[in-house]
Amino acid sequence: MPEPWEYPVTKKVLAKQELPSGAFDPEGTWRHSYDIYFMNVRTKRGTSAKRPLKPAASVDVRSGRRERAVSVGVTYTAQMDGDRTVTEAICANDTLLAPVSWTQSFANAAGPGEGLVESTRKGEVKNGRLLINGREPSVSWQLTTYTADWCLFDVVQRLALRKDRTRHEFDLIEEFSILRGRQVLLGRGMTTVATTAGEVEAQVFCHFGESVIPTLYYVDTNNRLFLAVSTRRTIVLREEA
């Protein structure tokens, strides 16, 4: 059975993408830009023409350390129509970077819908309850150990730095808005990933749980997350700052 990085779309991406390398400090201030490729790209029946492999979206993940908190910023852009979601969060400086408060804005940034749809909302976890614009979502419960999905891009790098492969159980705030329960993140060990620059040794972290698609995170020996793969999408590191 192939490794997830050996899925056809993922292998094609790795064969053409030059990955950042060298020293990296996951506990410093950094910005990673990722391209997102969806797995279910199809061509029309009756044609042999192959669709060029292009990213369907991109995401920037930014992280900065404060004395007792971590600032995490996420910008998700859909390439087809330029829809853009920007999230700025303050997280606890703990193992899973639990979000404490955040703002999130959405806008049609390009195409026919530009400027027609814009929205902003505020989120927070107060006394263990998720609040969106001051109100609990329809599905809600008391939170103890939790994080958000995009925070995991920061979390796995910190775990890799500490060689932490233990089983972490938590609740997930998906897209900083929807609760998903009974989640697990754990280190699966080491593997070797074939890339355009050669083989890359990587620590592998696996995230799975209720109502989420299992995702594997690949972190290089410098503790840099360079690849995340599920059966739905491939997310590969394009550049860092």
Stockholm file with secondary structure:
# STOCKHOLM 1.0

chainA/1-241         MPEPWEYPVTKKVLAKQELPSGAFDPEGTWRHSYDIYFMNVRTKRGTSAKRPLKPAASVDVRSGRRERAVSVGVTYTAQMDGDRTVTEAICANDTLLAPVSWTQSFANAAGPGEGLVESTRKGEVKNGRLLINGREPSVSWQLTTYTADWCLFDVVQRLALRKDRTRHEFDLIEEFSILRGRQVLLGRGMTTVATTAGEVEAQVFCHFGESVIPTLYYVDTNNRLFLAVSTRRTIVLREEA
#=GR chainA/1-241 SS CCCGGGSHHHHHHHHHCCCCCSCCCTTSCEEEEEEEEESCCCCCTTCCCCCCCCCSEEEEEEEEECSSEEEEEEEEEETTTCEEEEEEEEEESSTTCCEEEEEEEEEECSSTTTTTCEEEEEEEEETTEEEETTBCCSSCCCCSSEEETTTHHHHHHHHHHTTCCCCEEEEEEETTTEEEEEEEEEEEEEEEEEETTEEEEEEEEEEEETTSCCEEEEEETTSCEEEEECSSEEEEEEEEC
#=GC SS_cons         CCCGGGSHHHHHHHHHCCCCCSCCCTTSCEEEEEEEEESCCCCCTTCCCCCCCCCSEEEEEEEEECSSEEEEEEEEEETTTCEEEEEEEEEESSTTCCEEEEEEEEEECSSTTTTTCEEEEEEEEETTEEEETTBCCSSCCCCSSEEETTTHHHHHHHHHHTTCCCCEEEEEEETTTEEEEEEEEEEEEEEEEEETTEEEEEEEEEEEETTSCCEEEEEETTSCEEEEECSSEEEEEEEEC
//
